[in-house]
């Protein structure tokens, strides 16, 4: 009784901390949502620099040299600057609202391992497979598969179910390295049909391509493998999908058993992440969930009532899938907006690590928009037609001519000779502003992502679960969507 009381009090304390964190983020973020939701295409036509930035910050940046301001941003974003300039304060304030490891509701991988041990699991060694996947995917599978396998052991699950796994990278390691029966469910029937042949190739080469990591060194794997542990099913997952029925169909040997499932997913797109959590809360056979989300722009919000992602359109599930954001009752009625959700998928960690300035294409496109608005104000533009043309152009004049041809604007030959001379002066002036605005806006990305993640954690707590954690699973430079949601029934 005392232990149950302690658990209840601990849960209440965590929920209180979550609410405070969410309140802090929404108070900070709400007045800045116009920046998060603006279109960089309209940087010039809508005067983002003057209209959206705080006066003190804008005036400070206008008085700074371009290279000095950019360098100050890099230093501030890497925690190397402690000055009180408006730029550094902007960066620090944004960072202060982001999710960080706190040994409470956000854990490191080491802290998750300790939780798994306390639940009765043993921590498996890492397995490295470099072939048949990109280096990024290899790193993610190596990091995540051992923890999923360890959690599978801790909760006594019968089978791991991977939501939206496509080619089944994660279950390959689960099955062949850790002997965990696994089912990949994906809505892409063609990918599912082709996957078994690919798995057979990997199985034949497994002992040559897989290495076990022990004490920092690699060793060959000599044990035999069970070649019939990984299976596939083609289905579109919604909150109402009966996972147990699909597992029993694909694993007839479990037909008469009470199965326990571990529902996992490595970068579940859009509403698949929220629907996976809803399945966990409503289907008792799901003993645990280990989910890494991505593609926040594909989430549904009330404000996007007529907008569904490609998966929903293809499978007709837009009206039954449920809201992608917010999930929790605590945030009900709060909206982010599609551009803000798209911004949340950008990586400030990678940009800062690589000191990566935006492409000149952003400025070219903004300039083109200004020209079109001036000369053809009622002309709608199809954005997709202009993708990937910038690398083919040495300057804006070439870009403009190519865009003019693609969009059939018939403007290029009608403009006076002085037009591009004047445009060059505009470019020199606006490039500094566009770059700095882009970097300042990028600071909001992780704040928005933090709110989306905390909303999901709050949803699980609201549904009565107390073993609920965000886990900083990956290096955010290598894998920008670095957090997972782990919950145990």
C-alpha positions in Angstrom: 0.0 0.0 0.0 2.8 2.4 0.9 4.6 1.7 -2.4 1.4 2.3 -4.4 0.9 5.6 -2.5 4.5 6.6 -3.3 4.0 5.8 -7.0 0.8 7.8 -7.1 2.5 10.8 -5.4 5.4 10.5 -7.8 3.1 10.5 -10.8 1.3 13.6 -9.5 4.6 15.3 -9.0 5.7 14.4 -12.6 2.4 15.6 -14.1 2.8 18.9 -12.2 6.3 19.4 -13.6 5.1 18.5 -17.1 2.3 21.1 -16.8 4.7 23.8 -15.7 7.0 23.0 -18.6 4.2 23.0 -21.1 2.9 26.3 -19.7 6.3 27.8 -19.9 6.7 26.8 -23.6 3.2 28.0 -24.7 3.7 31.3 -22.9 7.0 31.8 -24.7 6.0 30.4 -28.1 2.5 31.8 -28.7 3.6 35.4 -29.5 6.3 34.0 -31.7 4.1 31.6 -33.8 3.8 34.3 -36.6 7.6 33.8 -37.1 7.3 30.0 -37.0 4.4 30.0 -39.4 5.7 32.5 -42.0 6.8 31.5 -45.4 10.5 32.3 -46.3 9.2 32.7 -49.9 7.4 35.8 -48.6 10.4 37.2 -46.7 10.5 40.3 -49.0 6.9 40.7 -50.0 5.6 40.4 -46.4 8.5 42.3 -44.9 9.3 39.6 -42.3 12.4 41.5 -41.1 10.6 44.6 -40.0 7.2 43.2 -39.2 8.1 40.0 -37.2 11.3 40.6 -35.3 11.4 42.4 -31.9 12.6 46.0 -32.4 15.5 45.7 -30.0 16.8 42.5 -31.7 16.4 43.9 -35.2 18.1 47.2 -34.5 21.0 45.4 -32.8 21.5 43.1 -35.8 21.2 46.0 -38.3 24.1 47.7 -36.6 26.3 44.6 -36.7 28.6 43.3 -39.5 27.2 40.2 -41.2 30.1 37.9 -40.4 30.3 39.1 -36.8 26.6 38.5 -36.2 26.8 35.0 -37.7 29.8 34.1 -35.6 28.0 35.3 -32.5 25.1 33.1 -33.4 27.3 30.0 -33.7 29.0 30.8 -30.4 25.7 31.3 -28.6 24.1 28.2 -30.1 27.1 26.1 -29.0 26.9 27.5 -25.4 30.2 29.4 -25.9 28.8 32.9 -25.5 27.6 34.4 -22.2 27.1 38.0 -23.3 23.8 39.8 -22.8 23.4 41.0 -26.4 19.8 40.6 -27.9 21.1 37.9 -30.3 22.6 35.8 -27.5 19.6 36.3 -25.3 17.3 35.1 -28.1 19.3 31.9 -28.5 19.6 31.2 -24.8 15.9 31.9 -24.1 14.8 29.6 -26.9 17.1 26.8 -25.7 15.9 27.2 -22.1 12.4 26.0 -23.1 13.6 22.8 -24.9 13.4 19.3 -23.5 16.5 18.2 -21.7 17.5 15.1 -19.8 16.2 15.5 -16.2 16.1 12.0 -14.8 12.3 12.6 -14.3 10.2 12.5 -17.5 13.2 12.8 -19.9 16.0 10.2 -19.7 19.3 9.4 -21.2 19.8 6.0 -22.8 21.9 5.0 -19.7 19.0 6.0 -17.4 16.5 4.1 -19.6 18.8 1.0 -19.2 18.5 1.4 -15.4 14.7 1.5 -15.6 14.7 -1.6 -17.8 16.8 -3.4 -15.3 14.4 -2.4 -12.5 11.6 -3.9 -14.5 13.4 -7.2 -14.7 15.2 -6.9 -18.0 18.8 -7.5 -18.9 20.6 -5.1 -21.2 21.7 -6.7 -24.5 25.0 -5.9 -26.3 25.0 -3.6 -29.3 25.0 -5.2 -32.8 26.5 -3.2 -35.7 25.3 -3.8 -39.2 26.8 -1.4 -41.8 25.6 -3.0 -45.0 22.1 -2.8 -46.6 21.3 0.5 -45.0 22.7 4.1 -44.8 25.2 5.1 -42.2 22.5 7.1 -40.4 20.1 4.2 -40.4 22.8 1.8 -39.3 23.6 4.0 -36.3 19.9 4.3 -35.4 19.3 0.6 -35.6 22.5 -0.2 -33.6 21.4 2.2 -30.8 17.7 1.4 -30.7 17.5 -2.4 -31.3 19.4 -3.4 -28.2 17.1 -1.3 -26.0 13.9 -2.6 -27.8 15.2 -6.1 -27.3 16.0 -5.4 -23.6 12.5 -3.9 -23.1 10.9 -6.9 -24.9 12.6 -9.1 -22.3 11.6 -6.9 -19.4 7.9 -6.8 -20.2 7.7 -10.5 -21.3 6.3 -9.6 -24.7 5.5 -12.3 -27.3 6.3 -10.3 -30.3 7.6 -6.9 -31.4 5.3 -5.0 -33.8 7.0 -2.3 -35.9 4.6 0.4 -37.1 5.4 1.8 -40.5 8.7 0.0 -40.8 8.9 -0.1 -44.6 11.9 -2.3 -45.4 12.1 -3.6 -41.8 15.6 -2.3 -40.8 14.9 -2.4 -37.1 13.3 -5.9 -36.9 16.1 -7.4 -38.9 18.4 -6.7 -36.0 15.8 -7.7 -33.4 15.2 -11.1 -35.1 18.7 -12.0 -36.2 20.7 -10.5 -33.4 18.4 -10.9 -30.4 16.0 -13.7 -31.5 13.0 -11.5 -31.0 9.9 -12.5 -33.1 8.9 -9.3 -35.0 6.3 -8.2 -37.4 6.7 -5.1 -39.7 3.4 -3.5 -40.6 3.5 -0.9 -43.4 0.9 0.6 -45.7 3.2 0.3 -48.8 2.1 -3.0 -50.2 4.9 -3.0 -52.8 7.6 -2.5 -50.2 6.1 -5.3 -48.0 5.9 -7.7 -51.0 9.6 -7.1 -51.8 10.9 -7.2 -48.2 11.1 -11.0 -47.7 13.5 -11.5 -50.6 15.7 -8.7 -49.2 15.6 -10.3 -45.7 16.8 -13.6 -47.2 19.8 -11.9 -48.7 20.7 -10.3 -45.3 20.2 -13.7 -43.6 22.7 -15.4 -45.9 25.3 -12.8 -45.2 24.5 -12.1 -41.6 27.6 -13.7 -40.0 29.8 -11.7 -42.4 28.2 -8.3 -42.0 27.1 -8.2 -38.3 29.4 -7.5 -35.4 28.7 -7.6 -31.7 30.1 -4.7 -29.7 31.6 -5.6 -26.3 33.7 -3.2 -24.2 34.1 -1.0 -27.3 35.5 -3.7 -29.5 33.8 -5.6 -32.3 33.6 -9.4 -32.4 32.1 -11.9 -34.9 28.8 -13.5 -34.2 29.0 -17.3 -34.4 25.6 -18.3 -33.1 23.0 -19.7 -35.6 20.0 -17.6 -36.5 16.3 -18.4 -36.7 15.3 -17.5 -40.2 11.6 -17.4 -39.5 11.2 -14.8 -36.9 10.6 -11.7 -39.0 7.4 -11.3 -41.0 5.5 -8.6 -42.8 2.0 -7.4 -43.2 0.5 -4.7 -45.5 -2.0 -2.6 -43.6 -2.7 1.1 -42.8 -2.5 1.6 -39.1 -5.0 3.7 -37.3 -6.0 4.0 -33.7 -8.5 1.2 -34.2 -6.2 -1.4 -35.9 -6.3 -4.7 -34.1 -2.7 -5.6 -33.8 -3.3 -8.8 -32.0 -5.4 -10.2 -34.9 -2.7 -9.2 -37.4 0.0 -10.9 -35.3 -2.0 -14.1 -35.0 -2.7 -14.1 -38.7 1.0 -13.8 -39.5 2.2 -16.0 -36.6 -0.4 -18.9 -36.6 1.6 -20.6 -33.9 0.3 -17.9 -31.5 -3.3 -18.3 -32.6 -4.4 -20.0 -29.3 -2.2 -17.9 -27.0 -2.7 -14.7 -25.1 -0.1 -12.6 -26.8 1.7 -9.6 -25.3 3.0 -7.0 -27.8 5.8 -4.4 -27.8 4.7 -1.8 -30.3 7.7 0.0 -31.7 8.5 2.3 -34.6 11.7 4.0 -35.8 10.6 7.4 -37.2 6.9 7.0 -37.5 5.6 9.6 -39.9 2.8 12.1 -39.0 -0.3 10.7 -37.3 1.2 7.2 -37.2 3.1 8.2 -34.0 0.0 9.5 -32.1 -2.1 6.5 -33.3 0.5 4.1 -32.0 0.2 5.7 -28.6 -3.6 5.5 -28.8 -3.3 1.8 -29.6 -1.1 1.4 -26.5 -3.6 3.0 -24.3 -6.7 1.1 -25.6 -5.4 -2.4 -26.4 -4.4 -4.3 -23.2 -2.4 -6.8 -25.3 0.1 -4.0 -26.0 2.5 -4.3 -23.0 4.8 -1.5 -24.0 5.5 1.1 -26.7 8.9 2.4 -27.9 8.3 5.0 -30.5 10.5 7.5 -32.3 8.4 10.1 -34.2 9.1 12.3 -37.2 7.4 14.3 -40.0 5.5 16.6 -37.7 4.2 18.6 -40.7 2.1 15.6 -41.6 0.3 15.7 -38.2 -3.3 16.7 -38.4 -4.6 19.7 -36.4 -8.1 21.2 -36.3 -6.9 24.1 -38.3 -5.9 21.6 -41.0 -9.3 20.1 -41.2 -9.2 19.7 -45.0 -5.6 18.7 -45.2 -4.5 15.1 -45.0 -1.1 13.6 -45.6 -0.4 11.3 -48.5 -0.9 8.1 -46.5 -4.3 9.2 -45.3 -5.4 10.2 -48.8 -4.2 6.9 -50.2 -6.0 4.9 -47.6 -9.0 7.0 -46.8 -8.3 7.2 -43.1 -8.3 11.0 -42.7 -11.5 11.2 -40.8 -11.0 8.3 -38.4 -7.3 8.6 -37.6 -7.8 11.3 -34.9 -5.9 14.5 -34.2 -2.2 14.4 -34.4 -1.8 17.5 -32.2 -2.7 18.1 -29.6 -3.2 14.7 -28.1 -3.6 15.7 -24.4 -6.6 17.2 -22.8 -4.3 19.7 -21.2 -3.4 21.3 -24.5 -6.8 20.9 -26.1 -7.6 23.9 -28.3 -3.9 24.9 -28.7 -2.8 25.1 -32.4 0.7 25.3 -33.9 0.1 25.6 -37.6 1.5 23.6 -40.5 4.6 25.7 -41.1 5.4 25.7 -37.4 5.2 21.9 -37.4 7.4 21.8 -40.5 9.9 24.0 -38.8 9.9 21.5 -35.8 11.5 18.9 -38.1 14.5 21.1 -38.9 17.8 20.5 -37.0 19.5 23.4 -35.3 22.1 21.0 -33.9 23.2 19.9 -37.3 23.1 23.4 -38.7 25.3 24.7 -35.9 27.6 21.7 -36.0 28.3 22.2 -39.7 28.0 26.0 -39.6 25.5 25.6 -42.4 24.1 28.8 -43.8 20.9 28.6 -45.9 21.1 28.1 -49.6 21.0 31.2 -51.9 17.9 29.6 -53.3 15.9 31.0 -50.4 16.9 34.5 -51.5 16.4 33.8 -55.2 12.9 32.5 -54.5 12.0 35.5 -52.3 13.3 37.9 -55.0 11.3 36.0 -57.6 8.2 36.3 -55.5 8.7 40.1 -55.2 9.0 40.5 -58.9 6.0 38.4 -59.6 3.9 40.3 -57.1 4.9 43.5 -58.7 4.4 42.6 -62.3 1.9 39.7 -62.1 0.1 40.2 -58.8 -2.7 37.7 -59.5 -0.5 34.9 -60.8 -0.6 31.7 -58.7 2.7 29.9 -58.4 3.2 26.1 -58.1 6.0 25.8 -55.7 7.1 22.3 -56.7 8.0 23.3 -60.2 11.0 25.4 -59.0 12.6 22.7 -56.8 16.2 21.9 -57.5 16.9 24.5 -60.2 19.3 26.6 -58.1 22.3 24.3 -58.5 22.0 24.8 -62.2 22.3 28.5 -62.0 25.4 30.7 -61.4 23.4 33.8 -60.4 20.0 35.2 -60.0 19.7 36.2 -63.6 20.1 32.6 -64.7 17.7 31.5 -62.0 15.1 34.1 -63.1 15.4 33.1 -66.7 14.9 29.4 -65.9 12.0 30.1 -63.6 10.5 32.4 -66.2 10.6 29.5 -68.7 9.2 26.9 -66.3 6.4 29.0 -65.1 5.7 30.7 -68.5 5.8 34.1 -66.9 7.1 35.9 -70.1 8.8 38.5 -67.9 12.5 38.0 -68.6 12.6 39.6 -72.1 10.3 42.4 -71.1 12.4 43.8 -68.2 14.8 46.7 -68.8 18.6 46.2 -68.8 19.0 47.9 -65.5 16.7 45.5 -63.8 19.4 42.9 -62.8 21.9 45.6 -61.8 19.3 46.9 -59.3 18.4 43.4 -58.2 22.1 42.8 -57.3 22.1 45.8 -55.0 18.9 44.4 -53.3 20.5 41.0 -52.9 23.6 42.4 -51.2 21.4 44.2 -48.7 18.8 41.4 -48.1 21.1 38.4 -47.9 22.3 39.4 -44.4 18.8 39.9 -43.2 17.5 36.7 -44.7 20.3 34.6 -43.2 19.9 36.1 -39.7 16.2 35.8 -39.8 16.5 32.2 -40.9 18.9 31.4 -38.0 16.7 33.2 -35.5 13.6 31.3 -36.7 15.5 28.0 -36.5 15.9 28.5 -32.8 12.2 27.9 -32.4 12.3 24.5 -34.1 13.4 22.5 -31.1 10.9 24.5 -28.8 8.0 23.4 -31.1 9.2 19.8 -31.2 9.5 19.8 -27.4 5.9 20.9 -27.1 4.7 18.2 -29.5 6.7 15.5 -27.5 5.5 16.8 -24.1 1.9 16.7 -25.3 2.3 13.0 -26.1 3.9 12.3 -22.7 1.0 14.2 -21.0 -1.5 12.2 -23.0 -0.1 9.0 -21.7 -0.1 10.2 -18.1 -3.7 11.4 -18.5 -4.6 7.9 -19.5 -3.4 6.5 -16.2 0.1 5.3 -17.2 3.0 6.2 -14.9 6.0 4.4 -16.5 6.2 7.1 -19.3 9.4 8.7 -20.5 11.0 10.7 -23.2 14.4 9.3 -24.0 17.2 11.1 -25.7 18.1 8.2 -27.9 20.3 9.5 -30.6 23.0 12.1 -31.2 20.9 15.0 -32.7 23.6 15.9 -35.2 23.6 12.4 -36.6 19.8 11.8 -36.2 17.9 15.1 -35.7 14.7 13.3 -34.5 16.6 12.0 -31.6 13.9 11.5 -28.9 11.8 8.4 -28.3 8.7 7.9 -26.2 8.8 4.8 -24.0 5.9 3.6 -21.9 5.2 0.4 -20.1 1.7 -0.9 -19.1 
